[in-house]
Amino acid sequence: MNVVLRVVRYMKPFWKLETIAYLCMLAINGARLISPRLIQRIIDVGIGQNQVDVLATSVLLLLGLTVLQGIFGFGQTYLTENVSQGVAFNMRNELYRKLQSLSFSYHDHAEGGQLLARATSDVERLQRITGRGVLGLIDGVILLIGTTIMLFRMNPLLASLSLLVMPIIILIMRFYLVKVHPIWRLRQDQTAQMTSRVEQNLRGVTVVRGFAQEHAEIARFDEVNNSIYATSMRAARASAFTMPFIVFLAMISTVVILWLGGNLVVSHTLTIGALIAFNSYVLQLVNPVRRIGMLLTVLGESRASAERVFEILDAKSEVENMPNAMPLGDIQGEVTFDKVSFSYLGGKKVLDEISFTANPGQVVALLGPTGSGKSTIINLIPRFYDVSSGSIRIDGQDIRDVTIDSLRNQIGIVLQETRLFGSTIGENISFGRPEATQEEIEAAARAAAAHEFIEAMPDGYKTGVGERGETLSGGQRQRIAIARALLMDPRILLLDDATSSVDTDTEQQIQAALQRLMVGRTSFVIAQRVSTVRQADLILVIDSGRIVASGKHAELIQQSGVYADIYYRQLQPDRAAVPSEVTP
Amino acid sequence: MTFNISTSSFRGPVGRMGGYRDVTGKVFDWEIMHLLMRYLKPHRLAMAEALFWMLAGAGLALVAPYLTKQAIDVYIANHDLAGLAQTAGLVLLCYALAFAAEWRRRIVMNKIGNRVLNTMRGELFRHYQELSMSFLDQHGVGTLISRMLGDVGVINELLSQGIISMLSDVVVLVSIIVVMLMLNARLALLTFTVLPLMVITTAIFSKYARRAYRETRMRSSILTGRLAEDIDSMRVIQAFAEEGRMSNEFEEVNRANRDANISAIRLAAIFSPTMQALTMLSTAAILWFGGRMVEGNVLTVGMIVAFLNYTSRLFQPIVDLSMVINTWQAAMAGGERVAQILQLEPAIIDASDAMEIEDIEGQVEFDNVSFEYIENTPVLHDVSFKIAPRQTTALVGPTGAGKSTIANLLLRFYEVTKGEIRIDGIPEKRITIESLRKQVGVVPQEPFLFPGTIAYNIRFARPDASDEEVEAAARAANIHEFVTGLPLGYETQVLEGSANFSLGQRQLICLARTILAAPCILVLDEATSNVDLRTEGLIQDAIETMLHGRTSLVIAHRLATVQHADSILVFDHGRITERGTHKELLAKDGLYAHLYKTQFLKPEVEA
């Protein structure tokens, strides 16, 4: 569908307000067209012919007209903003919901910053254009037409000469913007480049200083910094000329009116009041006309914004509920992979015919190098992606036949990269079950060995988590994530047993919490440590998307060279483990 | 004739809200002003020029309405067409000159502003290169960047625009008032009666508008923050099936943003018409009283026109002046933050008698070194050891034992709290930092690459290295084959965050970088992350090549490294608890033996 029409459709719910706003705009233009004539009357009749009553009534009328204009002006501005803010509001909600419904494969490819920019600045641009933008354009055109008619009726010769500059102003404005927009964009890019230079310089500070490369870095920075200066000056030169020049053009018009109009007054074809009215007409037209030139340019850019926004709204989600999907009832927790293959969008196969069964309550440890497919197996169970072929069954039911919500509600996830929200610690723990009571939250925190440090915080469970959880240490965040999963009381658990740099005590607590978490649940663990694989009921060694070995530790350590290699080289020991316990 | 009756719309405290910032600090501070003026000093001449053009423009703007009055009262009234043409020509000249003055003024002012911006940014960046590591740790990259973008920006706004336009506003205001009083004092005073009303209106609206627009900016940043966070957390939201609740929460945030914007616009929608009505009130006064005076032959029609003309330019400066205070406040706040950084002394600088070192043997000695990042929380206690030239020493111990601190101190990223570090017997403090770091190469644990090409990254430590040298280094680091296999080879771009290379590949590129730097002493923090077995082999191999013939300090995580080391230092809680060779330490059956059994078991070697 046509992009423009589609944007207009967002205004439809507000058509009543919009109509009133446009009526206000028409009324204002009426007043603008009458006012100069009133002044003419004041000067020619009121003052020129010494009629005090005409002077009085006209001045009062002028004041009245201004008051009316003010009221309509308020209505126009306020209502238009109402409509356009409403459009932005609806658009953002729609975008948000859409982004939530899009599967992981969409988010893998989309850049977070891009999505954010579309939901903020692109929507804002559309908000402006649907509101003040289009209104200003129509307003300018109506005033231009109305003024032209009035002026031609007063004096065609003077009218055509004094209006001559208007199309020129439109053209110059357009020409200027077409020229200067790429320069602005260039400056934006260069500023982004500079920001990234500084950022990388600071993040890589050990490398920069370690190799004593500060001078080279300064030279590189200066280069970007100077290019920003050059670009800014290019833009400045263009606008330093254009803006005063447009004013100058308008002034040429007034000089024409003064000279030619003066001649006409002398030859009695024009009154002095009409000359002054002429002048006002032309001057009040300058800004609206300049706006026309501007809006014509902005319109094109809004189109690009609209296309970017609709691109998200039109994206197809890979993972959707089947039309006849049923909620997943209470489950035992048996998980079966049946010849599951998977490849990311257009990519090569990440999983190749994976088959295994995890019985209820079992712990399945996944082992293998980075990129072998371990995480993919974990991602397929809650349907973050759908299998390319084969099937995954829970208690014998294909997971594509049940509703996504009901499936995910039975699965708890603790991954290494712990995402917390900017709300309170308590709210983060109850994220998956907002209705949980304070007692339940505390119980979960206790089980996750988090209760103590939470209580020690100034506001306890009400302590705010800084943006991206920065006020908490890695170990603390991890324990909150464990509590969050515990509170869900899921039948199936997906986790990563890595402990990010924490001290020995904390690590033991986290390990213990993870152990408690796994009891009685079917658990899939991306194993990073010795203790996990040793107690696993089933170890799957994955390499290049295939299971290359599977079984229990005792069997595998004897039979599988690959397993032994990974076991010795890559797994982390438990620091607290007594040396004699460690094999071989 | 420039008056404009019915539609003069005001750029008011509401119309130009972008200029408002959330500051409620001092409007003026001599100390900060002094610092800021330093940046303007080199531009004194340009400032004078801008001021000149500004005054010229303001003057010409006063002349044109007067000439117009003359045209109407004298030449049109007396049917003097030649005089009319001449006056019209003069008016045109006035406008042309005013245009030229304005054009020049804008260019000069922009030049000053952008130059100052450029200088301040350059100075900040240079300063960042010298600030202590602990300062950078504390402040975070985001803050330092926003000093360079936002704070410097508002300062520049004041220096380049604020000061001159404030002067300009005052000059215009005063001169219009004077001219009007001179033309007709009675009518002028009548016109001025609206002035107090305007000032009061503007003041009141400024107050509310500031609050309203602060609210919109707050709401909008909450909205953006929320969106950013939720887009980032989309996986968690989906994993916990909380889409419905999160949508509702977002809708609330979204609604608050919309409502704040609408109520701010409501203020603007009231302000502009009110000011227009007040302007019209003065216009009506001029027409009515002026008209009565014309009838009494005290005044001419041309004079009325001139009055209308001057009046139309009288009010914008008032509105503008009411806004300048915000620019000052913002600039003072920004200036204070920038000054805080610029006034910081770099923690580590060359001593006055510091010497360059070159062609060193590579002997490293720690003599009773103690160190604390935070006062009274020592990380190292009296650490002493000596590494003979071309020997490899492995540092082993649990996380937090102080191994990385040893590396940081050797590179002089931090200053020792007590004791001394010596290179070839020369105390580090007597060596220039640059020459020290040219001799000590580093391979960080997290392989860090800069955005740029692969070649750029390998060449980082030696930008003048030839292509052959880069390639040789890459070969030595076992990465040449991989790089030449890429479509763009060494010219392949490393994306931000190095997302287009695997961890192992990044490690290899970092090794190539260090190999090319050819340092005499090497600090290597071995990576702990899992990479696939083939790459692991390549890395091991490259590290062995690199260590050969160099004095090396390795924070070791791999068995092979430890076994090949000439000596091993075992760290625990900031002290060296054991030292010796692999065999000796195993025999001791202490912490090392324990760590060895639990951490670096590799059966082929062991069995």
HADDOCK unambig.tbl for C-alpha pairs under 7 A between the chains (distance, minus, plus):
assign (segid A and resid 32 and name CA) (segid B and resid 6 and name CA) 6.21 0.50 0.50
assign (segid A and resid 35 and name CA) (segid B and resid 6 and name CA) 6.74 0.50 0.50
assign (segid A and resid 47 and name CA) (segid B and resid 291 and name CA) 5.39 0.50 0.50
assign (segid A and resid 47 and name CA) (segid B and resid 294 and name CA) 6.88 0.50 0.50
assign (segid A and resid 47 and name CA) (segid B and resid 295 and name CA) 6.60 0.50 0.50
assign (segid A and resid 50 and name CA) (segid B and resid 295 and name CA) 6.30 0.50 0.50
assign (segid A and resid 55 and name CA) (segid B and resid 288 and name CA) 6.88 0.50 0.50
assign (segid A and resid 59 and name CA) (segid B and resid 284 and name CA) 5.82 0.50 0.50
assign (segid A and resid 59 and name CA) (segid B and resid 288 and name CA) 6.82 0.50 0.50
assign (segid A and resid 63 and name CA) (segid B and resid 280 and name CA) 6.65 0.50 0.50
assign (segid A and resid 63 and name CA) (segid B and resid 281 and name CA) 6.95 0.50 0.50
assign (segid A and resid 66 and name CA) (segid B and resid 277 and name CA) 5.96 0.50 0.50
assign (segid A and resid 67 and name CA) (segid B and resid 277 and name CA) 6.50 0.50 0.50
assign (segid A and resid 70 and name CA) (segid B and resid 273 and name CA) 4.56 0.50 0.50
assign (segid A and resid 73 and name CA) (segid B and resid 273 and name CA) 6.85 0.50 0.50
assign (segid A and resid 74 and name CA) (segid B and resid 269 and name CA) 4.77 0.50 0.50
assign (segid A and resid 74 and name CA) (segid B and resid 270 and name CA) 6.01 0.50 0.50
assign (segid A and resid 77 and name CA) (segid B and resid 269 and name CA) 5.82 0.50 0.50
assign (segid A and resid 78 and name CA) (segid B and resid 265 and name CA) 6.47 0.50 0.50
assign (segid A and resid 78 and name CA) (segid B and resid 266 and name CA) 5.67 0.50 0.50
assign (segid A and resid 78 and name CA) (segid B and resid 269 and name CA) 6.29 0.50 0.50
assign (segid A and resid 81 and name CA) (segid B and resid 262 and name CA) 6.30 0.50 0.50
assign (segid A and resid 82 and name CA) (segid B and resid 262 and name CA) 6.19 0.50 0.50
assign (segid A and resid 85 and name CA) (segid B and resid 258 and name CA) 5.69 0.50 0.50
assign (segid A and resid 89 and name CA) (segid B and resid 254 and name CA) 6.28 0.50 0.50
assign (segid A and resid 89 and name CA) (segid B and resid 255 and name CA) 6.79 0.50 0.50
assign (segid A and resid 89 and name CA) (segid B and resid 258 and name CA) 6.62 0.50 0.50
assign (segid A and resid 93 and name CA) (segid B and resid 251 and name CA) 6.29 0.50 0.50
assign (segid A and resid 97 and name CA) (segid B and resid 247 and name CA) 6.41 0.50 0.50
assign (segid A and resid 100 and name CA) (segid B and resid 234 and name CA) 6.42 0.50 0.50
assign (segid A and resid 100 and name CA) (segid B and resid 243 and name CA) 6.38 0.50 0.50
assign (segid A and resid 112 and name CA) (segid B and resid 231 and name CA) 6.36 0.50 0.50
assign (segid A and resid 112 and name CA) (segid B and resid 232 and name CA) 6.57 0.50 0.50
assign (segid A and resid 116 and name CA) (segid B and resid 227 and name CA) 6.64 0.50 0.50
assign (segid A and resid 116 and name CA) (segid B and resid 228 and name CA) 6.15 0.50 0.50
assign (segid A and resid 120 and name CA) (segid B and resid 224 and name CA) 6.89 0.50 0.50
assign (segid A and resid 195 and name CA) (segid B and resid 145 and name CA) 6.83 0.50 0.50
assign (segid A and resid 198 and name CA) (segid B and resid 145 and name CA) 6.99 0.50 0.50
assign (segid A and resid 199 and name CA) (segid B and resid 141 and name CA) 6.31 0.50 0.50
assign (segid A and resid 200 and name CA) (segid B and resid 450 and name CA) 6.43 0.50 0.50
assign (segid A and resid 202 and name CA) (segid B and resid 141 and name CA) 6.39 0.50 0.50
assign (segid A and resid 204 and name CA) (segid B and resid 448 and name CA) 6.45 0.50 0.50
assign (segid A and resid 210 and name CA) (segid B and resid 411 and name CA) 6.59 0.50 0.50
assign (segid A and resid 210 and name CA) (segid B and resid 437 and name CA) 5.65 0.50 0.50
assign (segid A and resid 210 and name CA) (segid B and resid 441 and name CA) 6.55 0.50 0.50
assign (segid A and resid 210 and name CA) (segid B and resid 442 and name CA) 6.09 0.50 0.50
assign (segid A and resid 211 and name CA) (segid B and resid 437 and name CA) 5.69 0.50 0.50
assign (segid A and resid 211 and name CA) (segid B and resid 438 and name CA) 5.87 0.50 0.50
assign (segid A and resid 211 and name CA) (segid B and resid 441 and name CA) 6.44 0.50 0.50
assign (segid A and resid 211 and name CA) (segid B and resid 461 and name CA) 5.42 0.50 0.50
assign (segid A and resid 212 and name CA) (segid B and resid 434 and name CA) 5.39 0.50 0.50
assign (segid A and resid 212 and name CA) (segid B and resid 437 and name CA) 5.55 0.50 0.50
assign (segid A and resid 212 and name CA) (segid B and resid 438 and name CA) 6.12 0.50 0.50
assign (segid A and resid 213 and name CA) (segid B and resid 461 and name CA) 6.37 0.50 0.50
assign (segid A and resid 214 and name CA) (segid B and resid 129 and name CA) 6.20 0.50 0.50
assign (segid A and resid 218 and name CA) (segid B and resid 126 and name CA) 6.53 0.50 0.50
assign (segid A and resid 222 and name CA) (segid B and resid 122 and name CA) 6.60 0.50 0.50
assign (segid A and resid 225 and name CA) (segid B and resid 118 and name CA) 6.30 0.50 0.50
assign (segid A and resid 226 and name CA) (segid B and resid 118 and name CA) 6.94 0.50 0.50
assign (segid A and resid 229 and name CA) (segid B and resid 114 and name CA) 6.03 0.50 0.50
assign (segid A and resid 229 and name CA) (segid B and resid 118 and name CA) 6.59 0.50 0.50
assign (segid A and resid 233 and name CA) (segid B and resid 111 and name CA) 6.87 0.50 0.50
assign (segid A and resid 236 and name CA) (segid B and resid 107 and name CA) 6.68 0.50 0.50
assign (segid A and resid 236 and name CA) (segid B and resid 110 and name CA) 6.46 0.50 0.50
assign (segid A and resid 237 and name CA) (segid B and resid 107 and name CA) 6.14 0.50 0.50
assign (segid A and resid 240 and name CA) (segid B and resid 103 and name CA) 5.24 0.50 0.50
assign (segid A and resid 240 and name CA) (segid B and resid 106 and name CA) 5.29 0.50 0.50
assign (segid A and resid 240 and name CA) (segid B and resid 107 and name CA) 5.94 0.50 0.50
assign (segid A and resid 241 and name CA) (segid B and resid 103 and name CA) 5.42 0.50 0.50
assign (segid A and resid 244 and name CA) (segid B and resid 99 and name CA) 5.64 0.50 0.50
assign (segid A and resid 244 and name CA) (segid B and resid 102 and name CA) 6.47 0.50 0.50
assign (segid A and resid 244 and name CA) (segid B and resid 103 and name CA) 6.44 0.50 0.50
assign (segid A and resid 245 and name CA) (segid B and resid 99 and name CA) 6.48 0.50 0.50
assign (segid A and resid 248 and name CA) (segid B and resid 95 and name CA) 6.36 0.50 0.50
assign (segid A and resid 248 and name CA) (segid B and resid 96 and name CA) 6.82 0.50 0.50
assign (segid A and resid 248 and name CA) (segid B and resid 99 and name CA) 6.15 0.50 0.50
assign (segid A and resid 251 and name CA) (segid B and resid 95 and name CA) 6.80 0.50 0.50
assign (segid A and resid 252 and name CA) (segid B and resid 92 and name CA) 6.64 0.50 0.50
assign (segid A and resid 254 and name CA) (segid B and resid 1 and name CA) 6.15 0.50 0.50
assign (segid A and resid 255 and name CA) (segid B and resid 88 and name CA) 5.97 0.50 0.50
assign (segid A and resid 255 and name CA) (segid B and resid 91 and name CA) 6.91 0.50 0.50
assign (segid A and resid 255 and name CA) (segid B and resid 92 and name CA) 6.28 0.50 0.50
assign (segid A and resid 258 and name CA) (segid B and resid 88 and name CA) 6.72 0.50 0.50
assign (segid A and resid 259 and name CA) (segid B and resid 84 and name CA) 6.44 0.50 0.50
assign (segid A and resid 259 and name CA) (segid B and resid 85 and name CA) 6.10 0.50 0.50
assign (segid A and resid 259 and name CA) (segid B and resid 88 and name CA) 5.76 0.50 0.50
assign (segid A and resid 262 and name CA) (segid B and resid 76 and name CA) 5.83 0.50 0.50
assign (segid A and resid 263 and name CA) (segid B and resid 81 and name CA) 6.72 0.50 0.50
assign (segid A and resid 266 and name CA) (segid B and resid 76 and name CA) 6.18 0.50 0.50
assign (segid A and resid 266 and name CA) (segid B and resid 79 and name CA) 5.62 0.50 0.50
assign (segid A and resid 280 and name CA) (segid B and resid 3 and name CA) 6.85 0.50 0.50
assign (segid A and resid 280 and name CA) (segid B and resid 4 and name CA) 5.34 0.50 0.50
assign (segid A and resid 280 and name CA) (segid B and resid 5 and name CA) 6.46 0.50 0.50
assign (segid A and resid 283 and name CA) (segid B and resid 4 and name CA) 5.87 0.50 0.50
assign (segid A and resid 284 and name CA) (segid B and resid 4 and name CA) 5.96 0.50 0.50
assign (segid A and resid 284 and name CA) (segid B and resid 7 and name CA) 6.03 0.50 0.50
assign (segid A and resid 369 and name CA) (segid B and resid 530 and name CA) 6.37 0.50 0.50
assign (segid A and resid 369 and name CA) (segid B and resid 531 and name CA) 6.01 0.50 0.50
assign (segid A and resid 369 and name CA) (segid B and resid 532 and name CA) 5.06 0.50 0.50
assign (segid A and resid 370 and name CA) (segid B and resid 530 and name CA) 6.44 0.50 0.50
assign (segid A and resid 370 and name CA) (segid B and resid 531 and name CA) 5.89 0.50 0.50
assign (segid A and resid 370 and name CA) (segid B and resid 532 and name CA) 6.41 0.50 0.50
assign (segid A and resid 405 and name CA) (segid B and resid 241 and name CA) 5.27 0.50 0.50
assign (segid A and resid 408 and name CA) (segid B and resid 239 and name CA) 6.02 0.50 0.50
assign (segid A and resid 408 and name CA) (segid B and resid 240 and name CA) 6.14 0.50 0.50
assign (segid A and resid 408 and name CA) (segid B and resid 241 and name CA) 5.98 0.50 0.50
assign (segid A and resid 409 and name CA) (segid B and resid 240 and name CA) 6.25 0.50 0.50
assign (segid A and resid 409 and name CA) (segid B and resid 241 and name CA) 6.39 0.50 0.50
assign (segid A and resid 419 and name CA) (segid B and resid 233 and name CA) 6.54 0.50 0.50
assign (segid A and resid 432 and name CA) (segid B and resid 240 and name CA) 5.26 0.50 0.50
assign (segid A and resid 432 and name CA) (segid B and resid 242 and name CA) 6.55 0.50 0.50
assign (segid A and resid 568 and name CA) (segid B and resid 601 and name CA) 5.58 0.50 0.50
assign (segid A and resid 568 and name CA) (segid B and resid 602 and name CA) 5.76 0.50 0.50
assign (segid A and resid 569 and name CA) (segid B and resid 601 and name CA) 6.97 0.50 0.50
assign (segid A and resid 569 and name CA) (segid B and resid 602 and name CA) 6.64 0.50 0.50
assign (segid A and resid 570 and name CA) (segid B and resid 530 and name CA) 6.38 0.50 0.50
assign (segid A and resid 572 and name CA) (segid B and resid 599 and name CA) 6.84 0.50 0.50
assign (segid A and resid 573 and name CA) (segid B and resid 598 and name CA) 5.60 0.50 0.50
assign (segid A and resid 573 and name CA) (segid B and resid 599 and name CA) 6.06 0.50 0.50
assign (segid A and resid 579 and name CA) (segid B and resid 594 and name CA) 6.11 0.50 0.50
assign (segid A and resid 579 and name CA) (segid B and resid 597 and name CA) 6.78 0.50 0.50
assign (segid A and resid 579 and name CA) (segid B and resid 598 and name CA) 6.68 0.50 0.50
assign (segid A and resid 582 and name CA) (segid B and resid 598 and name CA) 6.82 0.50 0.50
